[in-house]
């Protein structure tokens, strides 16, 4: 919390300075004009002026200390009473100057010291009037004494309310900062878990790379014209292809099993007039390390998926049960503070700014809880790698350059993956592309994907009958509030750009 003086205290200090200098000037000028520049008027002016200079020169942090401040108030009362006594008692122009110590004590030192100072001032004034043989019960003396009491009580209460409001505002700000820090820590933990999930897709543990390496190694041992590696990962998934299958030849399929668990299979098409049955033993022996690698990949993915899901559930529960109610309670406290009658317009604006921040945090928490509860989806990089596996080594060259910092939310990822798949398949099947590039940046609720190829292109303004691929892409984009831009010309390839978020 900042140690700087709050705004209200600075304004009260300026008011004290104006009261000191103003009352001193009034008292000195009027006493000299009425009584002349005699010894008593000059002495009272010098004494009062010296006290004002001393008070203003004292640093605020010392002056507002209870012990030092009480001494400053008592000295002010004594100086004021001396000035009053020297310049006419009940008719002295320094009566206004006499109010300064009571104002200072009540506004800066609290209720007790303020009332004590006001009582000392009142009884001192009565003593001075009595010593000068003036009428004590005259209306002016009693009114001034009562004014000192009211001034001390009023400013002491005002100070108490301002101090309480300042403490409440500081507490709300501190609570908001703590909540924001906790949200940031939870987001960091969630990002770490997302990174753990991506570990299974790293270069060393990529099933596509393992499958391609297996076919490449088998090509040195077994004569075949085409091959395919299928991995059982939540359903059959073709992770690698090589060559073009010859339907006139019966293929040989070798399963990959480990401890009675079916992990996938490898299918090979022999060269003409050749039989791969004699090579079964060699193939099975060569696939043992491949089977083990696939098993490690699936095992790691399973462990990572369970750990991620458990942590997502824990985080969502903590956000929903602890952070959410805390933010709601904090927002209610700010609302009550805004509508308190003691709140100044400036303070109300500050509290409203804090309330808007709390509302934004609350909405972020709700969205985060919904995301954590949503069934995990594959990242766009994983979807792109699946498309690479489907294309195979004899398909077009595919370049993946996606900077995916945070995976989009479930529905957004599903629709973006479908759009990307449709664009790649159009380039592969209809455009006869030799190179397909998928690039872009992805960061949760915003991003950009570009799928471009060097194929035959097409007329972007023409929609052939019976072909609804482009229509479907636009419909999917509309569902998630994304925009699709088509840049294509016959003979110059095509580019599909998808943007979403800000």
N, C-alpha and C positions, 0 to 999 in steps of 0.2 A: 504494500500500500504506500502511496506517495506521502512524503513528509511535508509537502508544500501546504501553505495555509489555504483553506477553502475560500471560495469567492466571497461568501457572505462575511467571513471574518475580515477580509481585506476592506470590504465596503464599510463595515462598522468602524474599522480603524481610520478610514478616511473621514467618516462622520465625526469621530473623536477629535481628529486634528482640526477640522473646521470649527467644532464647538470650542476647542481650546483657544485657537487664535482669534476667532470671532468674539467670544466673550471677553477675552483679554483686551482686544482693541476697543470694544464698547466701553468696558470699565475704565480703561486708562484715559480715553479721549473725553468721555463725559465727566469724569471726576476732575480732570484738569480744567475743562471749560466751566464747570460749576464752582469748583473750590479754588481754582487757581493752581499754579505750579509751586505749591508749598512743599515742605518736607514730607508731610504725610502722604500726599498724592504721588509724589515722585518715589517715595519708599515703597508704597503699595504697588505701583507700576513695575518697579524694578524687581520686587519679590515675585509678583505674578508672572512676569515675562521670563524670569530665570527658571521658574518651575516648568513653564510650557516648553522652553528650549531643552531642559533636562529630560522631560518625558519623551519628546519627539526624538531626541538623540539616543535614547535607550533602545537597543535592539528589541524587536517585537517578541522574540522567543524568551527573553529574560523578563520583559515587562508583563507578559501574560502568565508567568509562573505564579502559582498561588501565593507563596511566601513573599516574593519580591513585589508582585502586583498589589498585595494587601498593604505593604509598606508604602508603595507609590500612592495608593488611594488615601491612606492616613495623612501622609505629608501634604497631599493636595488639599485635604480638608483643612488642615492647620494653616497652610498658606492662604487659602481662600478666606478663612475666618479672620486672619490678620488683616488682609486687604479690605474686608468688609468693615472691620472695626476702625481702621484708619480713615475710611472714606464715608462715614455717616451711619453705620449700623443698618437699621431697617430701611433707610433711604439710600443705601449705597448702590452705585451702578455695577458693583461686582457681584450682585446676587445671582446673575446668570452664570458668572464664572464659577460660583459655588456649586452649580449643578454638574460640572464636568466630572468630579471624582465619583459621584453616584452613578453617572452614566457609564464611566469606565469600569467600575466594579461590577455593576449588574450585567453589562454586555460581554465582558471578557472573563470575569472571575467566578460567576455563578450566583445562585440565589442567596446563599448564606452571607458571603462577603458583601454582596450588593446591599442587602438589607442592613447589615451592620454599618456599612459606610453611610447609608441614608440616615440611620438613627443617629450616628455620630454627628453628621452634618446638621440635622434638625436641632438636636440638643445643644450643639455648639453655637448655632445661630441664636437660639433662645438665651444662652448664657451671655453672648456678646451684647444682645439687645438689653438684657437686664443690667449688665455692667455699665452700659451707657445711660442708664436711667430712662430708657424708652419704654413705651407701652408694649408689654409682651403679648397681650391678648388682641392687639389690633389685627385686622383682617389680613393685611399683607404678610405679616410674619407667619401666621398659621397656614395661609395658602401656600407660601413658599415651602414650609416644612412638609406639608402634605404632598406637594409636587415632587419633592425629593424621594419620598417613600414610593409614590406611584411610579416614578421613573425607574427606580431600582427594581421594583417587582416586575414591571412590564418588560424591561429589557432582559432581566434574568430569565423570565419565562420564554421570551422570544429566542434567547440564546439556547435554552434547553431544547426547544423544538427544532431549531436548526441543527444542533449537534446530533440529535436523534435521527433526523432525516438524513444527515450526511453519513452517519454510521450505517443506516439502513441501505442507502444507495451504494456505499462501499461494499457492504456484504453481498448485495445483489450482483454487483460487478464481479466480485471475487468468485461467487458461486457460478456465474456464467462462464468465467474464464476456466474454472476447474472442470465444468461440464464439457466445454469445448476441447480442453486438453484430453479428457477421457475419450471423447469421440475420435480425436486424432489418433490416440493410441489404439483404439479398436479398429480404425481403418487401416493403420499400419499392420496390425496383426492379421487382418483379413487379406491385405496385399501379400503378406508373407505366406499365407496359406495358398493363395492363388499361385505364387511362385513354386510352392511345393507340388501343386498339381501339374504345373508345366514341366516339372523334372522328368516325368515319364515320356515327354515329347522331345527331350534334348537329343542332340546328335548321336550320343553314345547309346541311347536307348530308344531309337526310332525304329519301329517295326518295318517301315518301308526300306530303310537302309539295310536291315538284317535280311529281309526277303530278297532284295536285289543282289546282295552279296552271296546268298545261297544259290541263286540261279547262275550267277557268274562262275562260282566255283564248280557247280555241277556240269557246266558246259565244257570244262576241261577234262571231265571224267566220263561223261555219258553223251552219246550222239543223239541229240534231239533238236527239233526245229522250232519248238515253242514250249513255253513253260508258264506256269501260274502258281503263285503261292497264296493260299487262303488262310487267314487267321481267324479263329473263333473268339471274337471280342464283342460280346453282346450281339451275336449274330455273325454270319459269315462276312468277312471283309477281305477283299482282294488287296494285298499289300504290295505285290510285285508281279509284273508281266514281262515276258521276253519272247520275241518272235511272233509269227502269225500262225495260229493253229491250223493244221491240215485235217479237215473233217473226214478225209478218206482213210485216215490212220486211227486205230484205236489207241487212246491215250492210256498211260500208266499212272495210277493215283496211289501215292504213298502217304499214309496218315502219320501225323506227328503226335505221339502220345507219351505221357510221362506219368508213371504211377497211376495207371488206369484213368488218366484225365486226357480227354481229347482236346488238343490245342489247335489243330488245324490240319492242313493237308497240302501236298505238293503234287501237281498234275503236270506230266510231261508228254508231249506229242513226238513220237519217234520220226526219224528220217524215213523216206520211202524204202520199202523192202527191208525194214529193220524191225527188230523186236526188242523192247526194253526189259522184258521179263528177266532176262539173264543178268541184268544190272540191278535188280531189286536190292540185293544184299549191299552192293556198293552205295546205292542211293540212301538206304536206311542208315548205314554207317556214317555217311557224310552229313546226314540231317540230325544226328545226335546233338552236336553243339548248337545247331540252329534251334532245335526243340528246347534245349535248356535256356537259350537266350530269350526265346519267346515266352517261356514260363516265367523267367525273371521279370520280363516286361509286364506281363499280366499280373504277377504277384505284386510288384511295386505299384502298379496302377490301382490294384484293389486296396492295398494298404493306404496309399495316399488318398484314395477316394473316401475310404471310411474315416480316416483321420480328419480329412477336410470337412466331411459332412458332420461329424461329431462336434468339431470346433465351430462350424457354422451354426449348429443348433444351440450350442452353449452361448455363443455371442448374441444370437438373436434373442435368446431367453433373457440374458443379462440386460440387453438394450431395452427389451419390452417391459421387464419387471422392475428394473432399477433406474435406468437413465430416463426412460419415458416419463414415469411419474414424477421424478425429480425435476425434469424440465417443466412439466405441467404445474407443479407447485411453485416453482420459481416464477413462471409467467403470471400466476395468480397473485403472487406477492407484488410483482411489478405493477400489475393493474390496480391493486389497492393503493399502492404508493402514488400512482399518477393522479388518482382522484381525491387524494387527501387535501383538505382545505389549506394546509400549511405549505403545499408544494408551490414553488415559484414557477413562472412560465419557462424559465431557462432549465430548471430542474425537471420539469415535466417533459420538455423536449428530449433531454438526455435519457430519461426513463423510457420514453416512447421508442427511442433508438435502440435501447437495450431490449425492449419487448419485441421489436421486429427481429432482432438477432436471435432471440429465444424461439420465436415462431419458425424461423428458417431452420434452426437446429432441430426442432421437433419434427418438421417435415422430413429432414434428412434422416433422422432416426427411424421414422416410419418406413421410408423407402428402403433403408438398409435392412430393416427387419424383414420386409417382404422379399428382398433379394436373397437374404440368407435362408429363408424358409422355402424358396423356390427350388425346384429340382435342379441340381447342377447340370449345366450344358457344356458342350465342348467349346473350346475357344475357336476363334476364326482361323488361327494358324493351324490348329488340328484339322479343321474342315478343309483347309487348303491342301494340307498334306494328304488327306484322303483322295482329293481330286488328282494329285500327282500320282498316287498309287493306281488309281483307275486308268490313267493315261498310259502307264507302263513305259518301258524303255523305247518301244517302237512308236509311241505317240509323239505329239509335239513336245518340244522342249519347254518346260515350265519353270518360271523363275518366281519364287515367293519372297517378297520384300515387305513384310507387314510388321510394323512396330506396334505390337499390342501390349500396351501398358496395363490396362485392366479390361477384362472381358466384359462386353455389354450385358445388360440384363437379359433374362431368359428369352422373352418373346422377341426382343430386338435381335439377339444372336441367331435365333431360328430363322427369322425372315431374311437377315443379311446373308446367312449361309445359303439359303435357297436361291437368292438373287445371284450370288457368286457362282453357284453350281450351274444355274441356267446359262449364265454368260459364258462360262468355260465350255460347257457342252455345245453351245451354239458355235463357238470358235473352232471346236474340235470336229464336230460332225458336219457343219454346213459351210464353214469358211475355209476349210483345208489349211488351217494355220500351221506354220512350222514352229512358231514361238508364241507362248502365251505368258504374259507377265501379270502377276497379282501384287499390287503394292498399296501402301496407304498407312495411315496412323489410326489407332483405335485407343480410346481412353474413356471407358465406361459409357457415359451418356452422349458422347460426341465422337465424331471421327469421319474418316473419308477412305473409301476403297476405290481403286481404279483397276479394272480388268481390261487389258488391251492385247491385241493380237496383230499379226502381220498377214492375215488371211486375205481372201478375195474381197472382203467388205460387202456393203449393201447400201441401199438407199434408205436412210433413216426416216425419210418422210413417207415411205411406202409401207403399208401393212398388208402383206399377202393374205388372201383368204385361207382359212383353215389352220393358220399358224398363230398360236396364242401365247408364245413364250414371252415376247416383249410386253404384251398386255398383263400377263401374270406378274412380271417383274414390277411393273408400275403399281399393280394392286397391292403387292407385298410391301412396297415402299410406303404406300399411303397408310397402311396399317400401323406403321411405327413412326409416321411423320418424317420420313426421309425423302430426299429428292434424287431423281435419276436423270442424268444427262447422257444422251447418246451422241457420239461423234463418229460418224462413219460415212465413207464414200466408196463406191464400187472401185475395186482395184487398189485401195489404199488402206485396207485393214479397218479395224473398228476399235472404239474405246467406250467403255461403260463406266461412268463415274457415279458413285453413290455417296451422298453426304447426309449426315444426320446430326442433330443437336445444334449447339450454338457454333 
